[in-house]
Amino acid sequence: MASTSLSSHLEDLKVALGKKMRIHEVSIAELSSLSSSRAAYVKNGNLYFRTSIEKAKSTGQKQLELAKAKLEKLDASA
């Protein structure tokens, strides 16, 4: 019974990480379609900070890589 609960929890975590990865991929694509003269906002905690598009894309890319690493770690432990 505990193993089914654990495997169910792992699957829920994998689904949540998959959704986060998709969100970051979409945000990077959206930022890529903006002109370079536009400003972007990056969420840090509960606040949004104005920044350049390149900095926002690099932040999104870092978050995407972190989510991928977490997913790989979950896959390795399962």
C-alpha positions as CSV (number, residue, x, y, z in Angstrom):
1,M,0.0,0.0,0.0
2,A,2.8,2.4,0.8
3,S,4.6,1.6,-2.5
4,T,1.5,2.5,-4.5
5,S,1.2,5.8,-2.6
6,L,4.9,6.5,-3.3
7,S,4.6,5.7,-7.0
8,S,1.5,7.8,-7.2
9,H,3.3,10.7,-5.6
10,L,6.2,10.3,-7.9
11,E,3.9,10.3,-10.9
12,D,2.2,13.5,-9.6
13,L,5.6,15.2,-9.2
14,K,6.6,14.1,-12.7
15,V,3.4,15.6,-14.2
16,A,3.9,18.8,-12.2
17,L,7.5,19.1,-13.5
18,G,6.4,18.4,-17.0
19,K,3.9,21.3,-16.8
20,K,6.5,23.6,-15.4
21,M,8.9,22.7,-18.2
22,R,6.2,23.4,-20.8
23,I,5.4,26.8,-19.2
24,H,9.1,27.8,-19.4
25,E,9.4,26.6,-23.0
26,V,6.3,28.7,-24.0
27,S,7.6,31.7,-22.1
28,I,11.0,31.5,-23.9
29,A,9.3,31.2,-27.2
30,E,7.1,34.2,-26.5
31,L,10.1,36.2,-25.4
32,S,11.9,35.3,-28.6
33,S,9.0,36.7,-30.7
34,L,9.2,40.1,-29.1
35,S,11.2,43.0,-30.6
36,S,14.5,43.8,-28.8
37,S,13.3,47.3,-27.9
38,R,10.5,45.9,-25.7
39,A,10.9,45.4,-21.9
40,A,10.1,42.2,-20.1
41,Y,9.3,41.3,-16.5
42,V,10.7,38.5,-14.4
43,K,9.0,37.2,-11.3
44,N,11.3,36.9,-8.3
45,G,9.4,35.7,-5.3
46,N,6.1,37.5,-5.3
47,L,7.4,40.6,-7.2
48,Y,7.9,41.3,-10.8
49,F,11.0,43.2,-12.0
50,R,11.5,44.9,-15.3
51,T,14.4,43.6,-17.3
52,S,15.6,43.1,-20.9
53,I,14.3,40.4,-23.0
54,E,17.7,38.6,-23.1
55,K,17.9,38.5,-19.3
56,A,14.3,37.2,-19.1
57,K,15.1,34.5,-21.6
58,S,18.2,33.5,-19.8
59,T,16.3,33.3,-16.5
60,G,13.6,31.2,-18.2
61,Q,16.3,28.9,-19.7
62,K,17.9,28.4,-16.2
63,Q,14.5,27.5,-14.7
64,L,13.8,25.1,-17.6
65,E,17.2,23.4,-17.0
66,L,16.5,23.1,-13.3
67,A,13.1,21.5,-13.9
68,K,14.7,19.1,-16.4
69,A,17.4,18.2,-13.8
70,K,14.8,17.5,-11.2
71,L,12.8,15.3,-13.6
72,E,16.0,13.3,-14.5
73,K,16.7,12.9,-10.8
74,L,13.2,11.6,-10.2
75,D,13.5,9.2,-13.1
76,A,16.8,7.9,-11.8
77,S,15.4,7.3,-8.3
78,A,12.4,5.4,-9.6
